């Protein structure tokens, strides 16, 4: 994996995140994610992220639990090696 620490989110990303997530601290996290080049957002927060019906339609990355992320990685690896595994 490629882990990156991101800085302060841009104002436009903060505004977008606040329209999706109503809890300010989590909206800040989402704003940082929106402003970065991520492929998968891992969380256990059902209330603000996983069960948020607006979120999957508003962002360009996948969202799920750690277990769902591992399955997502497995599927990608299988495709890379031609369907084996």
Backbone bond lengths (Angstrom), bond angles and torsions (degrees), N, CA, C in turn:
res aa  C-N    CA-C-N  psi(-1)  N-CA   C-N-CA  omega(-1)  CA-C   N-CA-C  phi
1 X - - - 1.455 - - 1.522 109.42 -
2 X 1.297 114.62 158.72 1.458 121.16 179.07 1.526 107.43 -116.30
3 X 1.316 116.91 104.64 1.459 121.66 -177.11 1.516 109.12 -95.07
4 X 1.328 115.55 132.02 1.453 121.66 179.92 1.520 109.12 -130.68
5 X 1.308 116.43 134.49 1.460 121.26 173.36 1.517 106.77 -93.20
6 X 1.324 116.13 125.83 1.461 120.21 -177.14 1.517 110.48 -102.06
7 X 1.312 115.73 157.78 1.453 121.24 179.49 1.519 111.92 -90.00
8 X 1.310 114.82 -157.49 1.462 121.38 179.64 1.519 110.47 -63.65
9 X 1.322 117.64 135.36 1.467 119.82 177.94 1.527 111.72 -70.78
10 X 1.318 115.32 152.81 1.461 120.75 176.99 1.524 109.92 -71.67
11 X 1.316 115.65 155.97 1.466 121.32 -177.91 1.525 112.05 -58.27
12 X 1.320 117.15 -41.07 1.474 120.38 -179.62 1.527 110.89 -63.79
13 X 1.330 117.18 -37.74 1.461 120.50 178.24 1.523 111.20 -70.21
14 X 1.324 116.69 -34.67 1.468 120.29 175.93 1.524 110.60 -63.99
15 X 1.311 116.20 -43.90 1.469 120.76 179.51 1.530 110.02 -62.60
16 X 1.312 116.62 -45.11 1.469 120.93 179.26 1.526 110.62 -61.91
17 X 1.307 116.94 -45.28 1.466 121.17 -178.16 1.524 111.48 -64.57
18 X 1.316 117.28 -39.07 1.472 120.35 179.48 1.518 112.57 -66.92
19 X 1.329 116.53 -24.05 1.466 118.84 177.16 1.533 111.53 -79.44
20 X 1.326 116.38 -12.22 1.465 121.64 -178.36 1.523 111.65 -105.11
21 X 1.328 116.43 -41.91 1.465 122.77 -176.65 1.524 108.34 -118.74
22 X 1.326 116.76 125.11 1.463 119.97 -174.98 1.530 114.44 -87.60
23 X 1.315 118.70 -8.08 1.458 121.90 178.36 1.531 108.35 -92.30
24 X 1.342 118.72 116.39 1.473 121.82 -171.33 1.536 115.28 -54.17
25 X 1.318 118.30 -43.07 1.466 119.87 -178.09 1.534 110.88 -64.80
26 X 1.324 116.54 -41.51 1.467 119.65 179.01 1.523 111.64 -73.44
27 X 1.317 117.53 -31.64 1.466 120.22 175.45 1.527 109.83 -63.30
28 X 1.305 117.16 -35.87 1.472 121.61 177.87 1.531 110.53 -65.03
29 X 1.318 116.76 -42.24 1.472 121.31 177.27 1.519 110.03 -63.16
30 X 1.320 116.29 -44.94 1.460 120.35 179.00 1.527 110.98 -62.96
31 X 1.318 117.47 -40.28 1.468 121.07 178.82 1.525 110.94 -60.22
32 X 1.317 116.95 -40.77 1.467 120.58 177.52 1.528 110.37 -65.23
33 X 1.331 117.26 -39.79 1.463 120.99 178.94 1.522 110.91 -66.00
34 X 1.319 116.95 -41.84 1.466 121.07 179.66 1.523 110.46 -60.64
35 X 1.320 116.68 -37.28 1.457 121.46 -177.59 1.513 114.79 -82.25
36 X 1.320 117.20 0.56 1.464 119.73 179.78 1.525 109.66 -113.65
37 X 1.294 115.37 173.08 1.461 120.87 -176.82 1.534 109.42 -100.54
38 X 1.355 116.51 67.15 1.459 119.52 -178.84 1.520 110.40 -99.33
39 X 1.316 114.82 158.03 1.458 120.65 176.09 1.521 111.19 -108.15
40 X 1.336 116.96 -25.07 1.459 120.28 -176.86 1.520 109.35 -145.61
41 X 1.314 115.56 133.67 1.467 123.53 178.38 1.525 106.92 -108.81
42 X 1.323 117.15 114.25 1.461 122.40 -176.81 1.526 109.54 -98.66
43 X 1.339 115.55 130.72 1.455 120.51 -179.55 1.518 110.76 -155.69
44 X 1.318 115.76 158.41 1.459 122.09 170.43 1.529 110.35 -111.62
45 X 1.313 117.11 1.63 1.467 122.62 -177.13 1.529 110.56 -78.79
46 X 1.306 116.08 98.27 1.467 120.94 179.74 1.520 111.37 -71.22
47 X 1.317 116.08 -44.35 1.465 120.32 -172.53 1.528 112.73 -59.49
48 X 1.315 117.65 -47.58 1.463 120.51 -172.89 1.529 114.60 -98.51
49 X 1.340 117.35 -22.41 1.456 119.44 -175.88 1.534 113.66 -120.16
50 X 1.312 117.86 -63.35 1.465 120.98 -171.67 1.526 113.58 -64.47
51 X 1.320 118.13 -38.14 1.466 121.26 -179.59 1.528 112.82 -97.21
52 X 1.301 116.97 9.94 1.466 122.43 179.68 1.528 108.49 -82.48
53 X 1.311 116.77 106.32 1.465 121.43 -174.98 1.526 113.38 -66.97
54 X 1.322 118.03 -24.71 1.469 121.26 179.68 1.524 112.49 -75.42
55 X 1.306 116.02 -31.16 1.463 121.22 -169.38 1.533 114.84 -60.71
56 X 1.323 121.47 -50.33 1.471 119.32 -176.97 1.533 113.53 -61.10
57 X 1.315 117.35 -26.93 1.460 121.31 -179.05 1.531 112.34 -85.25
58 X 1.326 116.48 -12.11 1.460 120.75 -173.17 1.526 114.18 -105.07
59 X 1.330 117.43 -10.99 1.459 119.99 -176.51 1.532 110.75 -124.28
60 X 1.316 115.75 161.19 1.465 121.40 -176.14 1.528 112.82 -97.33
61 X 1.323 117.62 11.75 1.459 120.52 -178.18 1.521 110.07 -126.73
62 X 1.330 115.05 160.23 1.462 121.95 176.93 1.529 109.09 -75.49
63 X 1.327 115.78 153.14 1.459 121.62 179.37 1.521 107.89 -134.10
64 X 1.332 117.10 132.45 1.451 119.22 178.06 1.516 112.67 -173.54
65 X 1.320 114.29 -177.33 1.459 121.98 178.75 1.531 109.59 -77.79
66 X 1.325 117.09 169.52 1.464 118.34 176.08 1.531 112.40 -57.00
67 X 1.332 117.72 -41.28 1.464 121.01 178.78 1.515 112.34 -64.05
68 X 1.328 116.65 -41.04 1.464 120.54 177.72 1.518 110.96 -65.70
69 X 1.314 116.64 -35.64 1.462 120.25 177.24 1.526 111.00 -65.60
70 X 1.320 116.93 -41.67 1.466 119.67 177.91 1.521 110.91 -61.77
71 X 1.328 118.18 -40.22 1.461 121.15 177.16 1.524 110.40 -65.23
72 X 1.322 117.85 -39.89 1.469 122.97 176.93 1.530 109.84 -59.49
73 X 1.328 116.82 -42.90 1.469 121.46 178.40 1.523 109.99 -65.17
74 X 1.332 117.48 -43.77 1.468 120.84 179.10 1.522 111.30 -58.78
75 X 1.343 116.94 -44.88 1.468 120.05 179.06 1.513 110.96 -60.75
76 X 1.308 117.85 -43.28 1.464 121.65 179.48 1.529 111.17 -64.17
77 X 1.322 116.92 -40.79 1.463 120.24 178.97 1.524 111.01 -66.42
78 X 1.332 117.44 -39.74 1.467 120.38 177.41 1.526 110.66 -60.00
79 X 1.303 116.97 -42.81 1.472 120.37 179.12 1.518 111.07 -64.02
80 X 1.327 116.70 -35.77 1.464 120.96 -178.42 1.525 111.51 -68.56
81 X 1.320 117.13 -31.00 1.463 120.35 -177.75 1.536 111.79 -102.09
82 X 1.314 116.02 17.84 1.454 119.98 173.93 1.507 115.85 80.26
83 X 1.330 117.15 31.25 1.450 119.61 174.70 1.518 115.03 88.36
84 X 1.309 118.29 1.23 1.478 119.59 178.40 1.508 110.48 -79.44
85 X 1.316 116.56 156.97 1.449 122.61 170.47 1.440 113.00 92.19
